[in-house]
Amino acid sequence: MDRMDARTSPATTPSRDAARRSDDSARKVLLAAPRGYCAGVDRAVIAVEKALEQYGAPVYVRHEIVHNKYVVKTLEKKGAIFVDETEEVPEGNIVIFSAHGVAPTVHEEAERGKLATIDATCPLVTKVHKEAIRYAKDDYDILLIGHEGHEEVIGTSGEAPEHITLVDGPEDVANVEVRDPEKVVWLSQTTLSVDETMETVGALKGRFPNLLSPPSDDICYATQNRQTAVKQMGAQADLVIVVGSKNSSNSVRLVEVALGAGARDAHLVDYAEEIDESWLEGVGTVGVTSGASVPDILVQGVLEWLAQRGYEDVETVTAAEESIAFSLPKELRRDLRAEAKAAVEGTEDTDRTEGGKGTEGGKDTEGTKG
């Protein structure tokens, strides 16, 4: 898809534009559903909150727990400390790995630093990691479709660096080299545009006809559902406002999907106050959605901002119902501070917590309640 064309080409006919602008009183908002937090993000954020509640501050988090400014700032106020590298965490402390996942080398760094760890990797990202491990074990060349430098791509690539080649979009396909064209499989980052990913897969199959697909979709259900809702909404909207941070891959993709679906204009904002009132000129229908790492309080702020400017009528556009929930990381059932202290001291103490709880060799002992 040519993104510039999607923004400037006549996605709507002149007569349709005229009809849209003919009655300023017919202002309304189309609110996408589902939107906002997915199960993996919810799990990761709660993991940080629970760790702070159980162990007290500080709790360190390697990279942003999810890609959202508001969430990170809120957790910082509660006592979370975000770091770029594991080595920045003082020994004997707790470090949480973000929802995007980490490479095995990061777990090794934490062990060397005598850190207690909580792995908040989204289970759907973990699924891709396991696929990479399995195909590498079978000696496949793995073509990982994703964006260079994204934390999820770095983590997945780290599972089998000698087998994985990054493919950053359809234009990158011509550069791909493999050892055996008969033994190639593709995997993908979970937060990509479904349409662009399949375009990339099509181009790869043009070069490697026997390209193997993963056993199930790598692009997560939440990413797909939010894009489907925006496609339905974008065809009817003059303007689409996506609430999300600029470093959020799935939020950025929603802007692209909205333009591709026929929206005349689309913008990404973190907060309502970032909306430019000039965007509303000649606009009858505004579509509103949010990325998978965005709390709904930020969407409500946008709706209030629009209501103050005459966009009070809100209609929900529902693409799917979501009921998926993930259990919290198992590490939250253990006394991690006692484990970290024991590692630093080089001793084992299986009875450091109330009620006879303890740990032994990094595993729950019988005295530990689940």
C-alpha positions as CSV (number, residue, x, y, z in Angstrom):
1,M,0.0,0.0,0.0
2,D,1.3,3.5,-0.9
3,R,0.8,5.4,2.4
4,M,1.0,8.8,0.8
5,D,-1.6,7.8,-1.8
6,A,-3.8,6.5,1.0
7,R,-3.8,9.9,2.5
8,T,-4.1,12.1,-0.6
9,S,-5.9,10.1,-3.3
10,P,-9.6,10.5,-3.8
11,A,-10.7,7.7,-1.4
12,T,-14.0,9.6,-1.3
13,T,-15.6,11.2,-4.3
14,P,-16.3,15.0,-4.3
15,S,-20.0,14.4,-3.9
16,R,-19.4,12.2,-0.8
17,D,-17.2,14.9,0.7
18,A,-19.8,17.5,0.0
19,A,-22.4,15.4,1.7
20,R,-20.2,14.9,4.7
21,R,-19.7,18.7,5.1
22,S,-23.2,19.8,4.3
23,D,-24.6,19.5,7.8
24,D,-22.3,20.5,10.6
25,S,-25.0,19.5,13.1
26,A,-24.6,15.9,12.1
27,R,-21.4,15.5,14.0
28,K,-20.8,12.1,15.5
29,V,-18.1,9.8,16.8
30,L,-17.5,6.2,15.8
31,L,-15.9,4.4,18.7
32,A,-14.0,1.2,17.8
33,A,-14.5,-2.0,19.8
34,P,-12.4,-3.7,20.8
35,R,-9.7,-1.1,21.6
36,G,-7.1,-0.5,24.2
37,Y,-5.6,-3.1,26.6
38,C,-5.1,-6.6,25.3
39,A,-4.7,-9.6,27.7
40,G,-0.9,-9.6,27.4
41,V,-0.6,-5.9,28.2
42,D,-3.1,-6.2,31.1
43,R,-1.0,-9.1,32.5
44,A,2.3,-7.2,32.2
45,V,1.0,-4.0,33.9
46,I,-0.7,-5.9,36.7
47,A,2.6,-7.9,37.2
48,V,4.5,-4.6,37.9
49,E,1.7,-3.4,40.2
50,K,1.6,-6.7,42.1
51,A,5.4,-6.8,42.5
52,L,5.4,-3.3,44.0
53,E,2.5,-4.3,46.3
54,Q,4.2,-7.6,47.4
55,Y,7.8,-6.6,47.6
56,G,7.8,-2.8,47.9
57,A,9.7,-0.3,45.9
58,P,12.0,-0.2,44.1
59,V,11.2,-2.8,41.5
60,Y,13.2,-2.6,38.3
61,V,11.8,-3.1,34.8
62,R,14.0,-3.8,31.8
63,H,12.7,-1.4,29.0
64,E,9.2,0.0,29.0
65,I,6.8,-2.7,30.4
66,V,4.5,-1.8,27.4
67,H,4.9,1.0,24.9
68,N,2.8,3.7,26.4
69,K,3.9,7.0,28.0
70,Y,1.0,7.2,30.4
71,V,1.4,3.7,31.7
72,V,5.2,4.1,32.2
73,K,4.8,7.4,34.0
74,T,2.1,6.0,36.3
75,L,4.2,3.0,37.3
76,E,7.2,5.2,37.9
77,K,5.2,7.2,40.4
78,K,4.4,4.0,42.2
79,G,8.0,3.1,42.5
80,A,9.0,1.2,39.3
81,I,12.4,2.1,37.9
82,F,12.8,1.5,34.1
83,V,16.2,0.7,32.8
84,D,17.6,0.1,29.3
85,E,20.0,-2.8,30.3
86,T,20.0,-5.5,32.9
87,E,23.4,-4.5,34.1
88,E,21.9,-1.2,35.4
89,V,20.0,-3.1,38.1
90,P,21.9,-3.4,41.4
91,E,22.6,-7.0,42.5
92,G,20.1,-8.6,44.8
93,N,17.1,-6.7,43.3
94,I,14.1,-7.7,41.4
95,V,13.9,-7.1,37.6
96,I,10.8,-7.5,35.4
97,F,11.1,-8.4,31.8
98,S,8.6,-6.5,29.5
99,A,5.7,-7.8,27.6
100,H,7.8,-7.8,24.4
101,G,10.1,-10.6,25.6
102,V,13.8,-10.9,25.8
103,A,16.6,-13.1,24.4
104,P,18.1,-15.9,26.4
105,T,21.3,-13.8,26.9
106,V,19.2,-11.4,29.0
107,H,18.2,-14.2,31.4
108,E,21.9,-15.1,31.7
109,E,22.8,-11.5,32.5
110,A,20.2,-11.4,35.3
111,E,21.6,-14.6,36.7
112,R,25.1,-13.3,36.6
113,G,23.9,-10.1,38.4
114,K,22.2,-12.2,41.1
115,L,18.8,-10.7,40.3
116,A,15.4,-12.2,40.9
117,T,13.4,-12.0,37.7
118,I,9.7,-11.8,36.8
119,D,9.0,-12.6,33.2
120,A,6.0,-10.6,32.0
121,T,6.5,-11.6,28.3
122,C,3.1,-11.9,26.6
123,P,2.3,-15.6,26.2
124,L,1.6,-15.0,22.5
125,V,5.2,-13.7,22.1
126,T,6.4,-16.7,24.0
127,K,4.6,-18.9,21.5
128,V,6.7,-17.3,18.7
129,H,9.9,-17.8,20.7
130,K,9.0,-21.5,21.1
131,E,8.3,-21.8,17.3
132,A,11.7,-20.3,16.6
133,I,13.4,-22.7,18.9
134,R,11.6,-25.7,17.4
135,Y,12.4,-24.8,13.8
136,A,16.0,-24.0,14.6
137,K,16.3,-27.4,16.2
138,D,15.1,-28.9,12.9
139,D,17.7,-26.8,11.1
140,Y,15.3,-24.5,9.2
141,D,16.1,-21.1,7.9
142,I,13.7,-18.9,9.7
143,L,12.5,-15.7,8.0
144,L,11.2,-13.4,10.8
145,I,8.9,-10.7,9.4
146,G,9.2,-7.6,11.6
147,H,10.6,-4.2,12.2
148,E,14.4,-3.9,12.8
149,G,15.2,-2.7,16.3
150,H,11.8,-3.5,17.8
151,E,12.3,-5.2,21.2
152,E,10.1,-8.1,20.3
153,V,12.1,-8.8,17.2
154,I,15.4,-8.6,19.2
155,G,14.1,-11.1,21.7
156,T,12.8,-13.6,19.2
157,S,16.0,-13.3,17.1
158,G,18.0,-14.1,20.2
159,E,16.5,-17.5,20.5
160,A,18.2,-18.7,17.3
161,P,20.4,-16.0,15.9
162,E,22.3,-18.3,13.5
163,H,19.0,-19.5,11.9
164,I,16.9,-16.2,11.8
165,T,16.9,-13.6,9.1
166,L,14.9,-10.4,9.6
167,V,12.6,-9.5,6.7
168,D,11.4,-5.8,7.2
169,G,8.5,-5.6,4.8
170,P,7.9,-6.6,1.1
171,E,10.7,-4.4,-0.2
172,D,13.2,-6.5,1.9
173,V,12.3,-9.8,0.2
174,A,14.8,-9.5,-2.7
175,N,17.7,-9.4,-0.2
176,V,16.9,-12.6,1.5
177,E,19.3,-15.5,1.2
178,V,18.8,-19.0,2.6
179,R,20.9,-22.2,2.7
180,D,18.2,-24.5,1.3
181,P,15.0,-23.1,-0.4
182,E,13.3,-26.4,0.5
183,K,13.7,-25.8,4.2
184,V,12.4,-22.3,5.0
185,V,9.7,-21.1,7.4
186,W,8.3,-17.7,8.2
187,L,7.4,-16.3,11.6
188,S,6.3,-12.7,12.4
189,Q,6.3,-10.0,15.1
190,T,2.9,-10.1,16.8
191,T,2.0,-6.4,16.3
192,L,2.3,-6.0,12.6
193,S,-0.3,-4.9,10.0
194,V,-2.1,-8.1,8.9
195,D,-2.3,-6.9,5.3
196,E,1.3,-5.9,4.9
197,T,2.5,-9.1,6.6
198,M,0.5,-11.2,4.1
199,E,1.9,-9.1,1.3
200,T,5.4,-9.9,2.6
201,V,4.5,-13.6,2.8
202,G,3.2,-13.5,-0.7
203,A,6.5,-12.0,-2.0
204,L,8.5,-14.6,0.0
205,K,6.5,-17.5,-1.5
206,G,7.2,-16.0,-4.9
207,R,10.9,-16.6,-4.2
208,F,10.5,-19.8,-2.1
209,P,7.4,-21.8,-3.2
210,N,7.9,-24.4,-0.5
211,L,8.0,-21.7,2.3
212,L,6.4,-23.2,5.4
213,S,3.9,-21.2,7.5
214,P,3.7,-21.3,11.3
215,P,1.2,-23.7,12.7
216,S,-1.0,-20.8,13.8
217,D,-1.2,-17.0,13.3
218,D,1.8,-15.2,14.9
219,I,0.0,-11.8,14.7
220,C,-1.9,-11.7,17.9
221,Y,-5.7,-11.8,18.1
222,A,-5.9,-8.3,19.7
223,T,-3.8,-6.7,16.9
224,Q,-6.1,-8.3,14.2
225,N,-9.3,-7.4,16.0
226,R,-8.3,-3.7,16.4
227,Q,-7.3,-3.5,12.8
228,T,-10.6,-5.1,11.7
229,A,-12.6,-2.5,13.7
230,V,-10.6,0.3,12.2
231,K,-11.2,-0.9,8.7
232,Q,-15.0,-0.9,9.3
233,M,-14.8,2.5,10.9
234,G,-12.3,4.1,8.6
235,A,-14.6,3.6,5.6
236,Q,-17.2,5.9,7.3
237,A,-14.9,8.4,8.9
238,D,-13.5,11.8,7.8
239,L,-11.0,11.7,10.6
240,V,-9.6,8.9,12.7
241,I,-7.9,9.6,16.0
242,V,-5.7,6.7,17.3
243,V,-4.7,7.0,20.9
244,G,-1.3,5.5,21.5
245,S,2.4,6.3,21.7
246,K,4.7,6.7,18.7
247,N,6.9,3.8,19.8
248,S,3.9,1.5,19.9
249,S,4.0,-0.6,16.7
250,N,0.4,-1.7,16.8
251,S,-0.8,1.9,17.4
252,V,1.2,3.2,14.4
253,R,-0.3,0.4,12.3
254,L,-3.8,1.5,13.2
255,V,-3.2,4.9,11.6
256,E,-2.0,3.2,8.4
257,V,-5.0,0.8,8.4
258,A,-7.4,3.7,8.8
259,L,-6.0,5.6,5.9
260,G,-6.0,2.5,3.8
261,A,-9.6,1.9,4.7
262,G,-10.7,5.2,3.2
263,A,-10.4,7.7,6.1
264,R,-9.6,11.1,4.8
265,D,-7.2,11.8,7.6
266,A,-5.7,9.9,10.6
267,H,-3.5,10.9,13.5
268,L,-1.8,9.3,16.5
269,V,-2.0,11.1,19.9
270,D,-0.9,10.2,23.4
271,Y,-3.4,12.6,25.1
272,A,-6.5,14.6,24.1
273,E,-4.6,17.9,24.4
274,E,-2.4,16.8,21.4
275,I,-5.4,17.0,19.0
276,D,-5.1,19.9,16.7
277,E,-8.5,21.7,16.3
278,S,-7.7,22.3,12.6
279,W,-8.1,18.6,12.0
280,L,-11.8,19.0,12.6
281,E,-12.4,21.5,9.8
282,G,-15.1,20.1,7.5
283,V,-15.3,16.9,9.5
284,G,-18.7,15.3,10.3
285,T,-17.6,11.9,11.5
286,V,-14.6,11.2,13.8
287,G,-13.4,7.6,14.4
288,V,-11.7,6.9,17.7
289,T,-9.7,3.9,18.7
290,S,-6.6,3.0,20.7
291,G,-3.6,0.7,20.6
292,A,-3.4,-2.5,22.6
293,S,-1.2,-0.8,25.3
294,V,-3.5,2.1,26.0
295,P,-5.7,2.4,29.2
296,D,-9.3,3.5,28.4
297,I,-9.0,6.6,30.6
298,L,-7.0,8.2,27.7
299,V,-9.8,7.3,25.2
300,Q,-12.4,8.8,27.6
301,G,-10.3,12.0,27.6
302,V,-10.5,12.2,23.8
303,L,-14.2,11.6,23.8
304,E,-14.7,14.4,26.4
305,W,-12.5,16.7,24.3
306,L,-14.6,16.0,21.2
307,A,-17.9,16.3,23.0
308,Q,-16.9,19.8,24.1
309,R,-16.6,20.7,20.4
310,G,-20.0,19.3,19.3
311,Y,-19.2,15.6,18.8
312,E,-21.5,14.3,21.5
313,D,-23.2,11.5,19.6
314,V,-21.1,8.3,20.1
315,E,-21.8,5.1,18.1
316,T,-19.8,1.9,18.8
317,V,-18.4,-0.1,15.9
318,T,-17.9,-3.6,17.2
319,A,-15.7,-6.0,15.2
320,A,-15.2,-8.7,17.8
321,E,-15.9,-9.7,21.4
322,E,-12.8,-10.5,23.5
323,S,-12.8,-12.6,26.6
324,I,-9.2,-13.9,26.7
325,A,-7.2,-13.5,30.0
326,F,-3.8,-14.7,30.9
327,S,-2.7,-15.8,34.4
328,L,0.0,-13.7,36.1
329,P,3.7,-14.7,36.0
330,K,4.4,-17.7,38.2
331,E,7.3,-15.8,39.9
332,L,4.8,-13.6,41.7
333,R,3.9,-16.6,43.9
334,R,7.4,-16.7,45.4
335,D,9.4,-14.5,47.8
336,L,11.7,-13.0,45.2
337,R,13.5,-10.7,47.6
338,A,14.6,-13.6,49.8
339,E,15.8,-15.4,46.7
340,A,17.8,-12.5,45.5
341,K,19.4,-11.9,48.9
342,A,20.3,-15.6,49.2
343,A,21.9,-15.5,45.8
344,V,24.0,-12.5,46.8
345,E,25.0,-14.1,50.1
346,G,25.7,-17.4,48.4
347,T,23.4,-19.1,50.9
348,E,20.1,-20.9,50.8
349,D,17.4,-20.1,53.2
350,T,14.1,-22.0,52.7
351,D,12.2,-20.3,55.5
352,R,12.6,-16.5,55.0
353,T,8.9,-15.6,54.6
354,E,6.0,-15.7,56.9
355,G,4.0,-18.9,57.2
356,G,7.1,-21.1,56.5
357,K,7.3,-20.1,52.8
358,G,10.5,-20.5,51.1
359,T,12.3,-21.3,47.9
360,E,14.9,-24.0,47.0
361,G,17.0,-23.9,43.9
362,G,14.7,-21.2,42.4
363,K,11.6,-23.4,42.7
364,D,8.6,-23.3,45.1
365,T,9.1,-25.6,48.1
366,E,6.2,-27.5,49.7
367,G,5.7,-24.7,52.2
368,T,4.9,-22.2,49.4
369,K,1.3,-21.6,48.7
370,G,0.4,-21.1,45.0
